[in-house]
Amino acid sequence: MEHREGTLKGVRGLNIYYQSWHPLTHPRAVVVILHGLGSHSGLFGNVVHHLIPAGYAVYSLDLRGHGRSQGQRGHINTWFEFREDLKTFLKLIETQEQGCPRFLLGHSLGGVIVLDYVLRFPTAIQGVIAMAPPLGQVGVSSVKLTLGRTLSQVMPRFTLNTGFAGAATSRDNNVVATFTQDGFMHSRVSARLATELFSTAAWIQAHADELQIPLLILHGGADRIALPEGSHVFFQKISFPDKEFYEYPESRHALHRDVDYQEILTDLENWLERHVKGGTLLPFRRRSLEMNLCWAKYMYSCSVCEREY
């Protein structure tokens, strides 16, 4: 595995940090990862270690206001900044991996960013994966939501603590510990980012039937940060036939870092394999951990990088 790092110029001239991981042979496809609120690109080691041996290259950036990227922690002026930073990143990837199929994978906030992007620019990407996207009710009090909407107009840079406990993200105690030990993580969100997130999620729901590229949604049934019902509603609105939804009843918000991450990443890899090879479609499936069975609910037609994660 080869690991690279770099920066690109984002909107308003901010330096946006990114990193990438490459197999020793020419990649079969590129998976572009966008992280969630308060997170950063270095928290996808499980995904990297799973996909690189299968021949995929993985690229990930730190969103503005996150990780090693510049910008006020947890703040944007408009959603346009996220969208344009991603567009610039994809152009850079195209110069480095010419001709490779590209798939977008977004977790949480990143899931909203990638869904918004592919609805607006469907021809640029071969498929999109949304992990735990907050497309409906979220685990934030109504008081904070109301306060955020008000402050967005008068004090858009004012930040609040999200109040999300580490235990809400994963059942793995080592993962929970990173919330206090990882200096690149934070728990801040500005009033403007919060309102932009909710308005973009509403726009995505309103335009769901316009999606025209392959879609995979992965969501934890025990997610209390981004409740899975919003993903269900979005999925049912989509008329494009190449769509799959996997729900894991016991999994929490950070599926890729929960105790059953290997099962989830196997499902992800299998979906990628079908779409790199042009395979067949599968229906919505709800995963039963107790019986280790899948059934259709809706019948819709470093050895590896030495960096620490």
C-alpha beads as a LAMMPS data file, in Angstrom:
LAMMPS data file: protein, C-alpha beads

309 atoms
306 bonds

1 atom types
1 bond types

-500.0 500.0 xlo xhi
-500.0 500.0 ylo yhi
-500.0 500.0 zlo zhi

Masses

1 110.0

Atoms # bond

1 1 1 0.000 0.000 0.000
2 1 1 1.163 3.513 -0.817
3 1 1 0.004 6.487 1.254
4 1 1 0.038 10.086 -0.016
5 1 1 -0.916 13.447 1.466
6 1 1 -1.542 16.873 0.009
7 1 1 -3.587 20.055 0.075
8 1 1 -5.834 21.771 -2.425
9 1 1 -7.258 25.278 -2.603
10 1 1 -10.887 25.363 -1.592
11 1 1 -13.470 28.115 -1.831
12 1 1 -12.224 31.464 -0.448
13 1 1 -8.655 30.201 -0.710
14 1 1 -8.756 27.831 2.267
15 1 1 -6.208 25.029 2.315
16 1 1 -8.052 21.698 2.293
17 1 1 -6.071 18.675 3.444
18 1 1 -6.495 15.316 1.748
19 1 1 -4.866 11.909 1.816
20 1 1 -5.038 8.828 -0.349
21 1 1 -4.126 5.166 -0.254
22 1 1 -3.180 3.119 -3.299
23 1 1 -2.742 -0.563 -4.131
24 1 1 0.592 -1.562 -5.600
25 1 1 -1.112 -2.249 -8.929
26 1 1 -3.286 0.025 -11.044
27 1 1 -6.576 0.544 -9.153
28 1 1 -9.781 -0.972 -10.463
29 1 1 -11.758 2.014 -9.185
30 1 1 -11.486 4.955 -6.799
31 1 1 -13.586 5.355 -3.657
32 1 1 -13.793 8.985 -2.514
33 1 1 -14.718 9.338 1.176
34 1 1 -16.253 12.327 2.948
35 1 1 -16.428 12.168 6.739
36 1 1 -19.063 13.376 9.163
37 1 1 -19.409 16.376 11.461
38 1 1 -16.487 16.719 13.858
39 1 1 -14.614 13.845 12.246
40 1 1 -11.711 13.722 9.777
41 1 1 -10.207 11.651 6.968
42 1 1 -7.972 9.604 9.261
43 1 1 -10.867 7.715 10.854
44 1 1 -11.530 5.382 7.919
45 1 1 -8.694 2.943 8.496
46 1 1 -11.082 -0.016 8.552
47 1 1 -12.415 0.966 5.128
48 1 1 -8.930 1.522 3.722
49 1 1 -7.579 -1.791 4.991
50 1 1 -10.589 -3.604 3.565
51 1 1 -10.655 -2.029 0.098
52 1 1 -6.971 -1.662 -0.790
53 1 1 -6.329 -5.450 -0.945
54 1 1 -9.332 -5.701 -3.270
55 1 1 -7.645 -3.334 -5.717
56 1 1 -9.381 -0.033 -4.940
57 1 1 -7.708 3.326 -4.385
58 1 1 -9.182 5.405 -1.565
59 1 1 -9.146 9.206 -1.386
60 1 1 -10.453 11.262 1.515
61 1 1 -10.304 14.925 2.486
62 1 1 -10.806 16.841 5.707
63 1 1 -13.837 19.055 5.219
64 1 1 -13.255 22.761 5.773
65 1 1 -13.345 23.487 9.481
66 1 1 -12.300 19.920 10.261
67 1 1 -9.132 17.925 10.827
68 1 1 -6.053 19.417 9.176
69 1 1 -8.022 21.707 6.861
70 1 1 -8.309 25.426 7.463
71 1 1 -11.477 27.158 8.565
72 1 1 -13.391 27.808 11.761
73 1 1 -14.180 24.497 13.445
74 1 1 -17.611 23.251 12.417
75 1 1 -18.534 26.285 10.316
76 1 1 -19.402 27.090 6.717
77 1 1 -20.881 30.223 5.181
78 1 1 -22.985 28.352 2.624
79 1 1 -23.376 24.756 1.444
80 1 1 -21.844 25.866 -1.854
81 1 1 -18.446 25.722 -0.128
82 1 1 -18.744 21.993 0.602
83 1 1 -20.009 21.333 -2.924
84 1 1 -17.248 23.276 -4.650
85 1 1 -14.495 21.829 -2.454
86 1 1 -15.688 18.362 -3.464
87 1 1 -15.791 19.348 -7.126
88 1 1 -12.183 20.581 -6.909
89 1 1 -11.159 17.361 -5.160
90 1 1 -12.747 15.221 -7.869
91 1 1 -10.946 17.185 -10.581
92 1 1 -7.650 16.567 -8.791
93 1 1 -8.421 12.849 -8.515
94 1 1 -9.239 12.689 -12.214
95 1 1 -5.765 14.009 -13.059
96 1 1 -4.150 11.382 -10.824
97 1 1 -6.377 8.400 -11.656
98 1 1 -7.371 8.987 -15.261
99 1 1 -10.023 6.657 -16.584
100 1 1 -10.784 5.004 -13.227
101 1 1 -14.439 4.661 -12.189
102 1 1 -15.174 6.892 -9.200
103 1 1 -17.573 6.187 -6.360
104 1 1 -18.526 8.662 -3.654
105 1 1 -18.886 7.442 -0.070
106 1 1 -20.163 9.852 2.551
107 1 1 -20.724 9.232 6.248
108 1 1 -23.273 11.317 8.196
109 1 1 -22.710 14.957 7.144
110 1 1 -20.570 13.565 4.325
111 1 1 -23.537 11.466 3.212
112 1 1 -25.623 14.597 2.756
113 1 1 -22.787 16.260 0.842
114 1 1 -22.410 13.367 -1.616
115 1 1 -26.166 12.955 -2.173
116 1 1 -26.546 16.665 -2.880
117 1 1 -23.594 16.462 -5.270
118 1 1 -24.772 13.508 -7.345
119 1 1 -28.275 14.946 -7.653
120 1 1 -26.715 18.052 -9.215
121 1 1 -23.853 16.418 -11.163
122 1 1 -24.949 12.836 -11.926
123 1 1 -22.614 12.191 -14.857
124 1 1 -19.397 12.717 -12.901
125 1 1 -19.739 9.667 -10.632
126 1 1 -20.375 5.944 -11.227
127 1 1 -22.181 5.347 -7.929
128 1 1 -22.837 6.796 -4.483
129 1 1 -22.786 5.258 -0.993
130 1 1 -24.445 7.076 1.909
131 1 1 -23.658 5.805 5.405
132 1 1 -25.979 7.039 8.162
133 1 1 -27.030 10.223 6.336
134 1 1 -29.103 12.631 8.496
135 1 1 -32.032 12.960 6.105
136 1 1 -34.782 13.225 8.701
137 1 1 -35.016 13.392 12.460
138 1 1 -31.724 13.823 14.300
139 1 1 -30.750 13.384 17.924
140 1 1 -30.742 17.104 18.715
141 1 1 -33.203 18.791 21.053
142 1 1 -35.904 21.030 19.578
143 1 1 -34.583 23.891 21.719
144 1 1 -31.150 23.675 20.068
145 1 1 -32.718 23.435 16.619
146 1 1 -34.826 26.545 17.185
147 1 1 -31.881 28.430 18.670
148 1 1 -29.693 27.434 15.743
149 1 1 -32.171 28.723 13.155
150 1 1 -32.401 32.064 14.939
151 1 1 -28.664 32.465 15.436
152 1 1 -27.947 31.532 11.811
153 1 1 -29.444 34.858 10.761
154 1 1 -27.812 37.111 13.361
155 1 1 -24.697 35.243 14.567
156 1 1 -23.966 32.614 11.899
157 1 1 -20.505 31.793 13.292
158 1 1 -21.801 31.102 16.790
159 1 1 -21.058 27.480 17.645
160 1 1 -22.801 25.028 19.924
161 1 1 -21.683 21.692 21.278
162 1 1 -23.464 18.932 19.384
163 1 1 -23.920 17.014 22.610
164 1 1 -23.305 13.692 20.865
165 1 1 -21.744 11.179 23.247
166 1 1 -19.071 8.848 21.943
167 1 1 -21.145 5.847 22.985
168 1 1 -23.816 6.915 20.494
169 1 1 -21.418 6.283 17.627
170 1 1 -20.097 2.801 18.380
171 1 1 -20.201 -0.158 20.759
172 1 1 -16.405 -0.405 20.576
173 1 1 -14.883 1.195 23.690
174 1 1 -11.646 1.965 21.842
175 1 1 -13.598 3.973 19.290
176 1 1 -15.508 5.803 22.010
177 1 1 -12.198 6.751 23.631
178 1 1 -11.066 8.587 20.491
179 1 1 -13.627 11.299 21.187
180 1 1 -11.393 12.608 23.967
181 1 1 -8.008 11.387 22.738
182 1 1 -8.058 12.450 19.069
183 1 1 -6.925 16.059 18.774
184 1 1 -8.310 16.364 15.243
185 1 1 -11.886 15.614 16.293
186 1 1 -14.278 18.240 17.641
187 1 1 -17.895 18.529 18.755
188 1 1 -18.704 22.018 17.467
189 1 1 -21.276 23.069 14.911
190 1 1 -22.054 26.634 13.914
191 1 1 -25.586 27.937 13.637
192 1 1 -25.086 28.451 9.896
193 1 1 -23.721 24.970 9.204
194 1 1 -26.614 23.408 11.108
195 1 1 -29.282 25.299 9.174
196 1 1 -27.501 24.657 5.865
197 1 1 -27.363 20.948 6.688
198 1 1 -31.076 20.704 7.463
199 1 1 -32.122 22.752 4.439
200 1 1 -29.902 20.642 2.152
201 1 1 -31.329 17.422 3.602
202 1 1 -34.835 18.755 2.903
203 1 1 -33.809 19.624 -0.675
204 1 1 -32.443 16.098 -1.162
205 1 1 -35.723 14.593 0.041
206 1 1 -37.675 16.862 -2.311
207 1 1 -35.531 15.841 -5.306
208 1 1 -35.058 12.145 -4.505
209 1 1 -36.915 10.969 -7.605
210 1 1 -34.312 12.754 -9.767
211 1 1 -31.464 10.463 -8.686
212 1 1 -30.063 8.704 -11.750
213 1 1 -26.991 6.792 -10.565
214 1 1 -26.507 3.579 -8.530
215 1 1 -27.141 4.096 -4.822
216 1 1 -26.235 2.157 -1.681
217 1 1 -27.509 3.256 1.743
218 1 1 -26.032 1.736 4.900
219 1 1 -27.684 2.633 8.203
220 1 1 -27.639 1.382 11.770
221 1 1 -30.984 0.510 13.274
222 1 1 -29.700 1.707 16.668
223 1 1 -28.493 5.050 15.295
224 1 1 -29.777 7.828 17.565
225 1 1 -27.730 10.601 15.963
226 1 1 -29.200 10.300 12.456
227 1 1 -32.336 8.216 12.805
228 1 1 -32.732 5.659 9.981
229 1 1 -36.324 6.642 9.185
230 1 1 -35.092 9.560 7.072
231 1 1 -33.084 7.160 4.915
232 1 1 -36.138 4.907 4.542
233 1 1 -38.260 7.812 3.288
234 1 1 -35.566 8.916 0.835
235 1 1 -35.040 5.386 -0.482
236 1 1 -38.740 4.841 -1.154
237 1 1 -38.965 8.072 -3.171
238 1 1 -36.273 6.986 -5.632
239 1 1 -37.559 5.621 -8.925
240 1 1 -34.131 4.703 -10.336
241 1 1 -34.002 0.872 -10.138
242 1 1 -30.341 0.450 -9.157
243 1 1 -30.686 1.122 -5.444
244 1 1 -29.954 -0.927 -2.333
245 1 1 -30.546 -0.327 1.376
246 1 1 -28.880 -2.317 4.159
247 1 1 -29.944 -1.791 7.751
248 1 1 -28.090 -3.345 10.688
249 1 1 -30.411 -3.471 13.724
250 1 1 -27.757 -3.220 16.455
251 1 1 -25.335 -0.851 14.724
252 1 1 -24.895 2.731 15.847
253 1 1 -23.934 5.874 13.963
254 1 1 -20.335 5.115 12.943
255 1 1 -21.012 1.840 11.152
256 1 1 -17.485 1.623 9.767
257 1 1 -16.104 1.714 13.338
258 1 1 -18.699 -0.349 15.190
259 1 1 -18.102 -3.898 16.419
260 1 1 -19.671 -5.446 13.303
261 1 1 -17.767 -3.267 10.832
262 1 1 -16.403 -6.274 8.922
263 1 1 -19.909 -7.378 7.959
264 1 1 -20.772 -3.868 6.820
265 1 1 -17.583 -3.456 4.808
266 1 1 -18.143 -6.836 3.158
267 1 1 -21.562 -5.623 2.012
268 1 1 -19.917 -2.429 0.744
269 1 1 -17.234 -4.333 -1.153
270 1 1 -19.775 -6.706 -2.693
271 1 1 -21.820 -3.734 -3.928
272 1 1 -18.714 -2.156 -5.425
273 1 1 -17.792 -5.441 -7.099
274 1 1 -21.205 -5.663 -8.745
275 1 1 -20.971 -2.122 -10.022
276 1 1 -17.393 -2.233 -11.201
277 1 1 -18.301 -5.436 -13.078
278 1 1 -21.816 -4.345 -14.025
279 1 1 -23.501 -7.003 -11.912
280 1 1 -27.112 -7.563 -10.951
281 1 1 -29.247 -5.565 -8.521
282 1 1 -30.488 -6.626 -5.115
283 1 1 -33.567 -5.459 -3.203
284 1 1 -33.762 -3.630 0.100
285 1 1 -32.457 -5.891 2.860
286 1 1 -32.689 -5.668 6.622
287 1 1 -29.797 -7.435 8.324
288 1 1 -30.563 -9.743 11.248
289 1 1 -27.523 -10.092 13.483
290 1 1 -29.194 -12.694 15.678
291 1 1 -29.939 -15.128 12.845
292 1 1 -27.303 -13.872 10.397
293 1 1 -29.909 -13.886 7.653
294 1 1 -31.106 -11.336 5.130
295 1 1 -34.587 -10.992 3.785
296 1 1 -36.327 -8.607 1.435
297 1 1 -38.461 -5.956 3.052
298 1 1 -39.199 -3.955 -0.047
299 1 1 -39.092 -5.838 -3.333
300 1 1 -37.599 -3.092 -5.426
301 1 1 -36.658 -3.784 -9.017
302 1 1 0.563 -0.396 6.428
303 1 1 1.850 -5.116 4.987
304 1 1 -0.482 -2.031 5.169
305 1 1 0.082 1.663 5.843
306 1 1 1.816 2.203 9.180
307 1 1 -0.217 5.311 9.981
308 1 1 -2.296 4.947 13.147
309 1 1 -6.104 5.019 12.809

Bonds

1 1 1 2
2 1 2 3
3 1 3 4
4 1 4 5
5 1 5 6
6 1 6 7
7 1 7 8
8 1 8 9
9 1 9 10
10 1 10 11
11 1 11 12
12 1 12 13
13 1 13 14
14 1 14 15
15 1 15 16
16 1 16 17
17 1 17 18
18 1 18 19
19 1 19 20
20 1 20 21
21 1 21 22
22 1 22 23
23 1 23 24
24 1 24 25
25 1 25 26
26 1 26 27
27 1 27 28
28 1 28 29
29 1 29 30
30 1 30 31
31 1 31 32
32 1 32 33
33 1 33 34
34 1 34 35
35 1 35 36
36 1 36 37
37 1 37 38
38 1 38 39
39 1 39 40
40 1 40 41
41 1 41 42
42 1 42 43
43 1 43 44
44 1 44 45
45 1 45 46
46 1 46 47
47 1 47 48
48 1 48 49
49 1 49 50
50 1 50 51
51 1 51 52
52 1 52 53
53 1 53 54
54 1 54 55
55 1 55 56
56 1 56 57
57 1 57 58
58 1 58 59
59 1 59 60
60 1 60 61
61 1 61 62
62 1 62 63
63 1 63 64
64 1 64 65
65 1 65 66
66 1 66 67
67 1 67 68
68 1 68 69
69 1 69 70
70 1 70 71
71 1 71 72
72 1 72 73
73 1 73 74
74 1 74 75
75 1 75 76
76 1 76 77
77 1 77 78
78 1 78 79
79 1 79 80
80 1 80 81
81 1 81 82
82 1 82 83
83 1 83 84
84 1 84 85
85 1 85 86
86 1 86 87
87 1 87 88
88 1 88 89
89 1 89 90
90 1 90 91
91 1 91 92
92 1 92 93
93 1 93 94
94 1 94 95
95 1 95 96
96 1 96 97
97 1 97 98
98 1 98 99
99 1 99 100
100 1 100 101
101 1 101 102
102 1 102 103
103 1 103 104
104 1 104 105
105 1 105 106
106 1 106 107
107 1 107 108
108 1 108 109
109 1 109 110
110 1 110 111
111 1 111 112
112 1 112 113
113 1 113 114
114 1 114 115
115 1 115 116
116 1 116 117
117 1 117 118
118 1 118 119
119 1 119 120
120 1 120 121
121 1 121 122
122 1 122 123
123 1 123 124
124 1 124 125
125 1 125 126
126 1 126 127
127 1 127 128
128 1 128 129
129 1 129 130
130 1 130 131
131 1 131 132
132 1 132 133
133 1 133 134
134 1 134 135
135 1 135 136
136 1 136 137
137 1 137 138
138 1 138 139
139 1 139 140
140 1 140 141
141 1 141 142
142 1 142 143
143 1 143 144
144 1 144 145
145 1 145 146
146 1 146 147
147 1 147 148
148 1 148 149
149 1 149 150
150 1 150 151
151 1 151 152
152 1 152 153
153 1 153 154
154 1 154 155
155 1 155 156
156 1 156 157
157 1 157 158
158 1 158 159
159 1 159 160
160 1 160 161
161 1 161 162
162 1 162 163
163 1 163 164
164 1 164 165
165 1 165 166
166 1 166 167
167 1 167 168
168 1 168 169
169 1 169 170
170 1 170 171
171 1 171 172
172 1 172 173
173 1 173 174
174 1 174 175
175 1 175 176
176 1 176 177
177 1 177 178
178 1 178 179
179 1 179 180
180 1 180 181
181 1 181 182
182 1 182 183
183 1 183 184
184 1 184 185
185 1 185 186
186 1 186 187
187 1 187 188
188 1 188 189
189 1 189 190
190 1 190 191
191 1 191 192
192 1 192 193
193 1 193 194
194 1 194 195
195 1 195 196
196 1 196 197
197 1 197 198
198 1 198 199
199 1 199 200
200 1 200 201
201 1 201 202
202 1 202 203
203 1 203 204
204 1 204 205
205 1 205 206
206 1 206 207
207 1 207 208
208 1 208 209
209 1 209 210
210 1 210 211
211 1 211 212
212 1 212 213
213 1 213 214
214 1 214 215
215 1 215 216
216 1 216 217
217 1 217 218
218 1 218 219
219 1 219 220
220 1 220 221
221 1 221 222
222 1 222 223
223 1 223 224
224 1 224 225
225 1 225 226
226 1 226 227
227 1 227 228
228 1 228 229
229 1 229 230
230 1 230 231
231 1 231 232
232 1 232 233
233 1 233 234
234 1 234 235
235 1 235 236
236 1 236 237
237 1 237 238
238 1 238 239
239 1 239 240
240 1 240 241
241 1 241 242
242 1 242 243
243 1 243 244
244 1 244 245
245 1 245 246
246 1 246 247
247 1 247 248
248 1 248 249
249 1 249 250
250 1 250 251
251 1 251 252
252 1 252 253
253 1 253 254
254 1 254 255
255 1 255 256
256 1 256 257
257 1 257 258
258 1 258 259
259 1 259 260
260 1 260 261
261 1 261 262
262 1 262 263
263 1 263 264
264 1 264 265
265 1 265 266
266 1 266 267
267 1 267 268
268 1 268 269
269 1 269 270
270 1 270 271
271 1 271 272
272 1 272 273
273 1 273 274
274 1 274 275
275 1 275 276
276 1 276 277
277 1 277 278
278 1 278 279
279 1 279 280
280 1 280 281
281 1 281 282
282 1 282 283
283 1 283 284
284 1 284 285
285 1 285 286
286 1 286 287
287 1 287 288
288 1 288 289
289 1 289 290
290 1 290 291
291 1 291 292
292 1 292 293
293 1 293 294
294 1 294 295
295 1 295 296
296 1 296 297
297 1 297 298
298 1 298 299
299 1 299 300
300 1 300 301
301 1 303 304
302 1 304 305
303 1 305 306
304 1 306 307
305 1 307 308
306 1 308 309
